[in-house]
């Protein structure tokens, strides 16, 4: 079972490797869904999103800010 946003977006669906910007844009929503499914609190959700964004920025050639829908 996936335990982190990184696990889902990098390893399970490989989105981080295919389209880092799309992965960055998806991180908060994925964290929200995972928090509900894993019975985690909002702090966990924020921490997971921040950790993933920190990792994902290394997969970009230029700075990019998440596009929140």
N, CA, C and O atoms as a Tinker XYZ file with bonds, in Angstrom:
   276  protein
     1  N      0.839000   -1.180000    0.000000    73     2
     2  CA     0.000000    0.000000    0.000000    64     1     3
     3  C      0.887000    1.247000    0.000000    63     2     4     5
     4  O      1.882000    1.323000    0.720000    81     3
     5  N      0.508000    2.192000   -0.803000    73     3     6
     6  CA     1.248000    3.459000   -0.868000    64     5     7
     7  C      1.073000    4.224000    0.441000    63     6     8     9
     8  O     -0.032000    4.315000    0.976000    81     7
     9  N      2.174000    4.771000    0.951000    73     7    10
    10  CA     2.149000    5.483000    2.223000    64     9    11
    11  C      2.501000    6.961000    2.102000    63    10    12    13
    12  O      2.414000    7.698000    3.084000    81    11
    13  N      2.899000    7.404000    0.907000    73    11    14
    14  CA     3.288000    8.804000    0.742000    64    13    15
    15  C      2.881000    9.304000   -0.641000    63    14    16    17
    16  O      2.656000    8.522000   -1.564000    81    15
    17  N      2.795000   10.613000   -0.757000    73    15    18
    18  CA     2.484000   11.227000   -2.049000    64    17    19
    19  C      3.596000   10.909000   -3.047000    63    18    20    21
    20  O      3.327000   10.638000   -4.217000    81    19
    21  N      4.825000   10.943000   -2.588000    73    19    22
    22  CA     5.946000   10.591000   -3.468000    64    21    23
    23  C      5.790000    9.174000   -4.003000    63    22    24    25
    24  O      6.006000    8.933000   -5.191000    81    23
    25  N      5.424000    8.251000   -3.150000    73    23    26
    26  CA     5.248000    6.865000   -3.569000    64    25    27
    27  C      4.208000    6.770000   -4.682000    63    26    28    29
    28  O      4.421000    6.072000   -5.674000    81    27
    29  N      3.097000    7.461000   -4.523000    73    27    30
    30  CA     2.036000    7.412000   -5.534000    64    29    31
    31  C      2.483000    8.075000   -6.834000    63    30    32    33
    32  O      2.403000    7.467000   -7.901000    81    31
    33  N      2.952000    9.318000   -6.748000    73    31    34
    34  CA     3.227000   10.089000   -7.967000    64    33    35
    35  C      4.538000    9.710000   -8.655000    63    34    36    37
    36  O      4.680000    9.916000   -9.860000    81    35
    37  N      5.487000    9.166000   -7.919000    73    35    38
    38  CA     6.753000    8.783000   -8.543000    64    37    39
    39  C      6.780000    7.298000   -8.894000    63    38    40    41
    40  O      7.140000    6.937000  -10.015000    81    39
    41  N      6.412000    6.449000   -7.968000    73    39    42
    42  CA     6.588000    5.016000   -8.170000    64    41    43
    43  C      5.363000    4.300000   -8.723000    63    42    44    45
    44  O      5.489000    3.448000   -9.602000    81    43
    45  N      4.200000    4.631000   -8.224000    73    43    46
    46  CA     2.989000    3.888000   -8.629000    64    45    47
    47  C      2.500000    4.302000  -10.011000    63    46    48    49
    48  O      2.248000    3.450000  -10.862000    81    47
    49  N      2.365000    5.605000  -10.238000    73    47    50
    50  CA     1.876000    6.056000  -11.548000    64    49    51
    51  C      2.968000    6.704000  -12.390000    63    50    52    53
    52  O      2.742000    7.022000  -13.558000    81    51
    53  N      4.147000    6.901000  -11.812000    73    51    54
    54  CA     5.339000    7.410000  -12.487000    64    53    55
    55  C      5.158000    8.802000  -13.103000    63    54    56    57
    56  O      5.907000    9.188000  -14.000000    81    55
    57  N      4.176000    9.541000  -12.625000    73    55    58
    58  CA     3.898000   10.864000  -13.174000    64    57    59
    59  C      5.065000   11.821000  -12.973000    63    58    60    61
    60  O      5.340000   12.645000  -13.846000    81    59
    61  N      5.753000   11.730000  -11.849000    73    59    62
    62  CA     6.882000   12.625000  -11.598000    64    61    63
    63  C      7.923000   12.509000  -12.697000    63    62    64    65
    64  O      8.512000   13.513000  -13.098000    81    63
    65  N      8.158000   11.305000  -13.191000    73    63    66
    66  CA     9.171000   11.084000  -14.219000    64    65    67
    67  C      8.666000   11.445000  -15.612000    63    66    68    69
    68  O      9.452000   11.820000  -16.482000    81    67
    69  N      7.369000   11.335000  -15.822000    73    67    70
    70  CA     6.792000   11.620000  -17.134000    64    69    71
    71  C      6.478000   13.096000  -17.337000    63    70    72    73
    72  O      6.687000   13.633000  -18.424000    81    71
    73  N      5.978000   13.750000  -16.298000    73    71    74
    74  CA     5.600000   15.163000  -16.393000    64    73    75
    75  C      5.656000   15.780000  -14.996000    63    74    76    77
    76  O      4.662000   15.782000  -14.270000    81    75
    77  N      6.804000   16.293000  -14.635000    73    75    78
    78  CA     7.011000   16.828000  -13.283000    64    77    79
    79  C      6.038000   17.955000  -12.965000    63    78    80    81
    80  O      5.569000   18.062000  -11.832000    81    79
    81  N      5.730000   18.791000  -13.938000    73    79    82
    82  CA     4.787000   19.889000  -13.681000    64    81    83
    83  C      3.398000   19.364000  -13.353000    63    82    84    85
    84  O      2.744000   19.866000  -12.439000    81    83
    85  N      2.950000   18.370000  -14.084000    73    83    86
    86  CA     1.640000   17.777000  -13.794000    64    85    87
    87  C      1.644000   17.115000  -12.419000    63    86    88    89
    88  O      0.650000   17.177000  -11.696000    81    87
    89  N      2.748000   16.489000  -12.062000    73    87    90
    90  CA     2.861000   15.869000  -10.739000    64    89    91
    91  C      2.790000   16.928000   -9.644000    63    90    92    93
    92  O      2.125000   16.733000   -8.626000    81    91
    93  N      3.469000   18.033000   -9.854000    73    91    94
    94  CA     3.437000   19.137000   -8.887000    64    93    95
    95  C      2.013000   19.673000   -8.747000    63    94    96    97
    96  O      1.544000   19.925000   -7.637000    81    95
    97  N      1.337000   19.843000   -9.871000    73    95    98
    98  CA    -0.039000   20.340000   -9.837000    64    97    99
    99  C     -0.990000   19.356000   -9.145000    63    98   100   101
   100  O     -2.004000   19.768000   -8.582000    81    99
   101  N     -0.671000   18.073000   -9.183000    73    99   102
   102  CA    -1.529000   17.033000   -8.612000    64   101   103
   103  C     -1.254000   16.740000   -7.145000    63   102   104   105
   104  O     -2.081000   16.120000   -6.478000    81   103
   105  N     -0.132000   17.165000   -6.641000    73   103   106
   106  CA     0.329000   16.757000   -5.310000    64   105   107
   107  C     -0.677000   17.039000   -4.196000    63   106   108   109
   108  O     -0.947000   16.161000   -3.376000    81   107
   109  N     -1.227000   18.230000   -4.153000    73   107   110
   110  CA    -2.158000   18.582000   -3.070000    64   109   111
   111  C     -3.427000   17.734000   -3.128000    63   110   112   113
   112  O     -3.926000   17.296000   -2.091000    81   111
   113  N     -3.945000   17.505000   -4.313000    73   111   114
   114  CA    -5.160000   16.695000   -4.460000    64   113   115
   115  C     -4.884000   15.249000   -4.069000    63   114   116   117
   116  O     -5.702000   14.621000   -3.397000    81   115
   117  N     -3.743000   14.721000   -4.484000    73   115   118
   118  CA    -3.374000   13.351000   -4.119000    64   117   119
   119  C     -3.222000   13.241000   -2.605000    63   118   120   121
   120  O     -3.690000   12.275000   -2.003000    81   119
   121  N     -2.576000   14.220000   -1.993000    73   119   122
   122  CA    -2.415000   14.221000   -0.534000    64   121   123
   123  C     -3.775000   14.246000    0.160000    63   122   124   125
   124  O     -3.974000   13.568000    1.168000    81   123
   125  N     -4.698000   15.021000   -0.373000    73   123   126
   126  CA    -6.044000   15.101000    0.202000    64   125   127
   127  C     -6.761000   13.755000    0.131000    63   126   128   129
   128  O     -7.357000   13.311000    1.112000    81   127
   129  N     -6.702000   13.122000   -1.013000    73   127   130
   130  CA    -7.348000   11.813000   -1.183000    64   129   131
   131  C     -6.702000   10.779000   -0.271000    63   130   132   133
   132  O     -7.392000   10.000000    0.386000    81   131
   133  N     -5.365000   10.778000   -0.235000    73   131   134
   134  CA    -4.657000    9.819000    0.614000    64   133   135
   135  C     -4.975000   10.037000    2.089000    63   134   136   137
   136  O     -5.144000    9.074000    2.837000    81   135
   137  N     -5.056000   11.287000    2.507000    73   135   138
   138  CA    -5.363000   11.586000    3.909000    64   137   139
   139  C     -6.718000   11.003000    4.297000    63   138   140   141
   140  O     -6.874000   10.444000    5.382000    81   139
   141  N     -7.684000   11.136000    3.413000    73   139   142
   142  CA    -9.009000   10.576000    3.689000    64   141   143
   143  C     -8.957000    9.051000    3.758000    63   142   144   145
   144  O     -9.532000    8.447000    4.664000    81   143
   145  N     -8.272000    8.435000    2.804000    73   143   146
   146  CA    -8.205000    6.975000    2.742000    64   145   147
   147  C     -7.392000    6.371000    3.883000    63   146   148   149
   148  O     -7.702000    5.279000    4.359000    81   147
   149  N     -6.350000    7.079000    4.323000    73   147   150
   150  CA    -5.459000    6.558000    5.363000    64   149   151
   151  C     -5.785000    7.102000    6.756000    63   150   152   153
   152  O     -5.067000    6.835000    7.720000    81   151
   153  N     -6.871000    7.862000    6.848000    73   151   154
   154  CA    -7.284000    8.471000    8.130000    64   153   155
   155  C     -6.184000    9.329000    8.743000    63   154   156   157
   156  O     -5.869000    9.209000    9.927000    81   155
   157  N     -5.607000   10.196000    7.916000    73   155   158
   158  CA    -4.561000   11.117000    8.375000    64   157   159
   159  C     -5.162000   12.505000    8.550000    63   158   160   161
   160  O     -6.221000   12.806000    8.001000    81   159
   161  N     -4.481000   13.342000    9.316000    73   159   162
   162  CA    -4.989000   14.689000    9.568000    64   161   163
   163  C     -4.469000   15.693000    8.536000    63   162   164   165
   164  O     -3.673000   15.356000    7.660000    81   163
   165  N     -4.942000   16.929000    8.665000    73   163   166
   166  CA    -4.558000   17.978000    7.713000    64   165   167
   167  C     -3.074000   18.296000    7.779000    63   166   168   169
   168  O     -2.484000   18.673000    6.767000    81   167
   169  N     -2.462000   18.154000    8.939000    73   167   170
   170  CA    -1.020000   18.395000    9.061000    64   169   171
   171  C     -0.241000   17.383000    8.226000    63   170   172   173
   172  O      0.730000   17.747000    7.562000    81   171
   173  N     -0.648000   16.143000    8.250000    73   171   174
   174  CA    -0.012000   15.105000    7.433000    64   173   175
   175  C     -0.133000   15.474000    5.955000    63   174   176   177
   176  O      0.823000   15.359000    5.188000    81   175
   177  N     -1.319000   15.916000    5.580000    73   175   178
   178  CA    -1.594000   16.315000    4.199000    64   177   179
   179  C     -0.658000   17.450000    3.770000    63   178   180   181
   180  O     -0.068000   17.389000    2.692000    81   179
   181  N     -0.521000   18.472000    4.600000    73   179   182
   182  CA     0.374000   19.598000    4.286000    64   181   183
   183  C      1.832000   19.144000    4.230000    63   182   184   185
   184  O      2.581000   19.552000    3.342000    81   183
   185  N      2.227000   18.303000    5.177000    73   183   186
   186  CA     3.610000   17.810000    5.208000    64   185   187
   187  C      3.939000   16.989000    3.967000    63   186   188   189
   188  O      5.006000   17.146000    3.372000    81   187
   189  N      3.023000   16.118000    3.586000    73   187   190
   190  CA     3.247000   15.285000    2.404000    64   189   191
   191  C      3.353000   16.136000    1.140000    63   190   192   193
   192  O      4.204000   15.885000    0.286000    81   191
   193  N      2.496000   17.129000    1.027000    73   191   194
   194  CA     2.546000   18.014000   -0.140000    64   193   195
   195  C      3.863000   18.766000   -0.175000    63   194   196   197
   196  O      4.498000   18.847000   -1.227000    81   195
   197  N      4.282000   19.311000    0.944000    73   195   198
   198  CA     5.542000   20.066000    1.007000    64   197   199
   199  C      6.742000   19.179000    0.699000    63   198   200   201
   200  O      7.640000   19.582000   -0.040000    81   199
   201  N      6.760000   17.980000    1.257000    73   199   202
   202  CA     7.870000   17.056000    0.994000    64   201   203
   203  C      7.942000   16.703000   -0.484000    63   202   204   205
   204  O      9.021000   16.669000   -1.076000    81   203
   205  N      6.776000   16.439000   -1.071000    73   203   206
   206  CA     6.772000   16.085000   -2.487000    64   205   207
   207  C      7.237000   17.252000   -3.350000    63   206   208   209
   208  O      8.027000   17.056000   -4.273000    81   207
   209  N      6.764000   18.454000   -3.069000    73   207   210
   210  CA     7.173000   19.616000   -3.858000    64   209   211
   211  C      8.674000   19.845000   -3.754000    63   210   212   213
   212  O      9.307000   20.240000   -4.733000    81   211
   213  N      9.245000   19.603000   -2.591000    73   211   214
   214  CA    10.687000   19.745000   -2.412000    64   213   215
   215  C     11.446000   18.739000   -3.273000    63   214   216   217
   216  O     12.477000   19.075000   -3.857000    81   215
   217  N     10.950000   17.525000   -3.354000    73   215   218
   218  CA    11.579000   16.496000   -4.187000    64   217   219
   219  C     11.374000   16.805000   -5.661000    63   218   220   221
   220  O     12.311000   16.717000   -6.456000    81   219
   221  N     10.155000   17.164000   -6.025000    73   219   222
   222  CA     9.801000   17.355000   -7.431000    64   221   223
   223  C     10.552000   18.503000   -8.089000    63   222   224   225
   224  O     10.811000   18.459000   -9.291000    81   223
   225  N     10.904000   19.522000   -7.328000    73   223   226
   226  CA    11.594000   20.668000   -7.933000    64   225   227
   227  C     12.928000   20.268000   -8.559000    63   226   228   229
   228  O     13.440000   20.975000   -9.427000    81   227
   229  N     13.486000   19.161000   -8.132000    73   227   230
   230  CA    14.752000   18.695000   -8.695000    64   229   231
   231  C     14.570000   18.031000  -10.062000    63   230   232   233
   232  O     15.554000   17.705000  -10.727000    81   231
   233  N     13.346000   17.832000  -10.476000    73   231   234
   234  CA    13.050000   17.229000  -11.767000    64   233   235
   235  C     12.696000   18.276000  -12.827000    63   234   236   237
   236  O     12.303000   17.930000  -13.941000    81   235
   237  N     12.836000   19.544000  -12.476000    73   235   238
   238  CA    12.515000   20.642000  -13.384000    64   237   239
   239  C     13.770000   21.382000  -13.805000    63   238   240   241
   240  O     14.734000   21.469000  -13.044000    81   239
   241  N     13.755000   21.909000  -15.008000    73   239   242
   242  CA    14.871000   22.723000  -15.480000    64   241   243
   243  C     14.722000   24.175000  -15.063000    63   242   244   245
   244  O     15.716000   24.885000  -14.908000    81   243
   245  N     13.480000   24.621000  -14.879000    73   243   246
   246  CA    13.206000   25.994000  -14.447000    64   245   247
   247  C     12.229000   25.950000  -13.277000    63   246   248   249
   248  O     11.507000   24.968000  -13.103000    81   247
   249  N     12.205000   27.015000  -12.474000    73   247   250
   250  CA    11.276000   27.079000  -11.346000    64   249   251
   251  C      9.835000   27.020000  -11.840000    63   250   252   253
   252  O      9.512000   27.512000  -12.921000    81   251
   253  N      8.984000   26.412000  -11.032000    73   251   254
   254  CA     7.578000   26.264000  -11.387000    64   253   255
   255  C      6.747000   26.264000  -10.112000    63   254   256   257
   256  O      7.074000   25.565000   -9.153000    81   255
   257  N      5.694000   27.034000  -10.100000    73   255   258
   258  CA     4.786000   27.081000   -8.948000    64   257   259
   259  C      3.559000   26.228000   -9.259000    63   258   260   261
   260  O      3.080000   26.238000  -10.394000    81   259
   261  N      3.047000   25.501000   -8.292000    73   259   262
   262  CA     1.863000   24.667000   -8.522000    64   261   263
   263  C      0.674000   25.491000   -9.004000    63   262   264   265
   264  O      0.452000   26.612000   -8.544000    81   263
   265  N     -0.080000   24.927000   -9.929000    73   263   266
   266  CA    -1.305000   25.543000  -10.423000    64   265   267
   267  C     -2.462000   24.909000   -9.667000    63   266   268   269
   268  O     -2.795000   23.747000   -9.901000    81   267
   269  N     -3.073000   25.656000   -8.769000    73   267   270
   270  CA    -4.157000   25.128000   -7.949000    64   269   271
   271  C     -5.480000   25.385000   -8.643000    63   270   272   273
   272  O     -5.778000   26.504000   -9.062000    81   271
   273  N     -6.273000   24.317000   -8.756000    73   271   274
   274  CA    -7.576000   24.444000   -9.429000    64   273   275
   275  C     -8.656000   24.811000   -8.456000    63   274   276
   276  O     -9.814000   24.960000   -8.846000    81   275
